[in-house]
Amino acid sequence: MASPGNRLGASPPSGSASAAILLNRQFKQMQTDKDIPGISCGLVGDSVFEWEIMIMLDEEQDGLYGGGCFKGNMSFPPTYPHAPPRLKFQTPLFHPNVFENGEVCISILHPPGDDKYGYESAAERWSPVQTPETILLSVISMLGSPNDESPANIEAGKLWREDKKEFKKKVRKCVRDSQENAWD
């Protein structure tokens, strides 16, 4: 006998299945949304849980990283949207909030709840209202406004604080390299 909320008798989608349905919808929205120029995404293989992303920053508007073309991957857990995805750049990116291995370290990608170290409030951390679009827009914002209080890349954080000229030099090289290797 079917339950009142499930008239066809089929069981409700599991967490992984409902995550896949949501991600499919969000992926299609990202494919058709023209409001976010400079962001491109595609699936890695057939899995809706693995996205390849490309952020192409406007040379005139996007500050130090303007003109850069940065490839990365977003990996979504089966418990999405209750747990955040991971975002890792494949293109080398010299930035205080990007680990040397390319993994992005921003508050909205940290698990929900209180930060045991007290750096972030629960309101700054992951929330199920976030979407791939809001994540990527936050990453673009992060590129223009690094958080150097607890840097993922110590060298980049130190240069950002103490030697802006050297920091800019390294970023310009990073942007040039990203342009040369964008379509490899």
N, C-alpha and C positions, 0 to 999 in steps of 0.2 A: 504494500500500500504506500502510495506517495505521500510525503509530508506536505502540509499546506504550502510551504515556500518552494516546494520542488514537485510540481504537478506531474512531471514525466516519469518520476520514479528513479531517475539517475541520481547518483550521489553528487554532492556539491564538489566543486573543483578543489583539489588539494592545494596547499600553499604554493607549491612549485607550478601547478597548472594555472592558478589565478595570477601568479607573478608573470607567467608567460603571456597570458591574455593581456594584462596591463602593459607589459613591455612591447608587445606587438602593436598595440594602439599608440603608445608613445613614439615608437619607431616610425610608424606611418605618419604621425603628426610632424615629426622632425623632417621627414622626407618632403612634405608638402608645404611646410611653414616658410614663407618668404620673409618673415619679420626678423629673422636672425641671420643676416649675411655673414659669410666667413666661416660658417660651421657646416661641416659635411659629415655624414655618418653612414656606415654600412655594416652589415652583419659579417662576422667572421665565420665562414662556413654556413651551416644551417641553423646555428643556435642563436635564438633571440637573447640569450644571456651573455653573449660576447659581441661587443660592438667595436668596430674600428672607427676612430674619429680623426678628423683633420680640422685644425683651427688655422685659418688663414687671416692674419691680422692686417688691417689697413695701414699702409705706410704713413698716411697723414694723420690718422686719428688715434692709433693705438700705442702711442708713446714709445718707450725704449724697445719694445718687442715688435713694433710696427714693421710690416713687410715680412715677418716670419711665417713659416708654414710648418706647423708642428703636428706630427702624427702621434696617435696614441691609441690605447685600448681601454674600454670600460667593461669591467666584468661585474655582472649582477649576481647576487646570491639568490638561491631558491626562495629565500624569505623576503625578497624585495616586495613591497616598498617599506617593510618594517626594519630592514637593515640596509645600510648604504652600499653602493657599488664601490669598486676600487677603480681608480683612474691612474694609468701609467703611461707616460710619454715614451714613445719609441725613438723620437727625435731627441738628441741630447739638448737639454734645456737648463741653462745656468740661471738659477733663481733660488732665493732663500727658502721658498716653500715647496721645492721639488728636490727629493732625495737624488743622490747621484745615479741611482738605478732607474730614475724617471718617475718614480711613484710620487703622486701629488699629495701634499699634506695641508689640507684646509679643514676648518672646523666642520663644515657641513658634511664632510665625508667621514667624520668620526662617529662611532656608535652613539645612539641616543642615550640620554641620561647625564648625570653629573660627571665631570672630569675629575678623576681621582687626584690629579695634580693641582687642580684649582685654576688652571689657565683659561678655561672656557666655561661659560654657563651652559646649562642644558639647552637653553633657547638658541644658542649658536651652533649646536651640534645637529646631527642628522634628524630629520623629521620626515614622516611619510608624505608630507605635502611637497617635498622636493621632487623634481623630475629631471630626466637627463638634460633637458633644455636649461633649467635653472642651475644645474651643476656646471654646465659648460659656460654659461654666462658668468657664474661666480669665478671660474678659472680665468676667464678673460679679465675680469676685474682684479683678480689676484695678481695677474701679470703686471698690471699698472700700479698696484699698491701692495708691495710685499709686506708681510708681517715678519719683522725681524726679532720679535721678542723671544720666540722659541724656534729658531730656524731648523729646517730639515737638512739644509746644506749649510754647514757651519762657515765655510769659506765665503759663500755668496752672502750670507747674513753679515759677516764681518766687513766685507768690502762695501756692502750697501750702507752700513753705518759709518765706516771710517775712511773709505777711499772711493767716492762716487766716480771719479775719473777712471780708475782701474775697473770698477764694476761695469761702467758703460762700455768700456773697451771689450770686455769679455762677452757682454750681451750682444754687441754689434757683430762679433765673430760668430756667436751662436746663431744669430739671425741670418748672416750670410751663408753659413753652413746649411741651415735649414732650407734656404732657397735652392741651393745647389742640389740637395738630396731629396727634395720634396716628392718627386715622382718616381723615385727608385723602388 
